[in-house]
Amino acid sequence: MINTNLLVETLSVLTRNGKTESDVLWVGSSEVKISWDNFEKLADVEYDGGFGTQEVATDLLIVGDGWWLERLEYDGSEWWSFKTTPKEPEELIEVLSLTSSLGFETLVQLNTPYSDDDDN
């Protein structure tokens, strides 16, 4: 059992990423939002952050300007993931495929012709 205080965890992740609670625009999910004060009161709670069952709402978001925190989990172990709006690439390409039967390929890999000369 890994006891984790949700509020302490949240504030720690914000601090590690150069943010504070004053940088938060809203808290909630894609369907509803709550005030920071409401979140802060309810988040001052211990949960088991280790493997097992995910206890914190799976769709909980903390949103700022150009960034957000979202909940991730693996086999019940859960944590915040800090995300930022990606920088828009300058290069625009025409793609022929978004899927692969091989799997685990990037968009560029899927749309770059392969030749036997690539091995030399």
Steps between C-alpha positions, in 0.01 A plus 500: 500500500638840401314774690492819296334829589331622181537870583868469595563296185320758284684798647832314466440430131401862442817622676726260306360650181534864605131547577295590808132478586463860374593371150201261502212620281260217588469152648259228391452276199394538139140507626500714819720738693544578867665787685858475621370549857264202461782288355745610771263395782421162345856429381644520851448125528720191503460242226692184410712604201652154464391207287143379536193708427510858374335713770514857367247596231650377173396810303614762754681795339685805634516755217713811448591720205670268247542211746302246699535214746321175423482175691690202363510149638665165447349194664334722759812701583408862429661842466471845341648554156594859408411583139559810290351608172738369233689747282351503151750359247594719205514212251167402342497161327245294313455164674383176348445301819415543867517128586747212474471125519844495666400734780703745711584732209493878498312710247828582322610134498166394353535750218869477410572268208734214586774397261769234518756784473403617850711218649824628340 
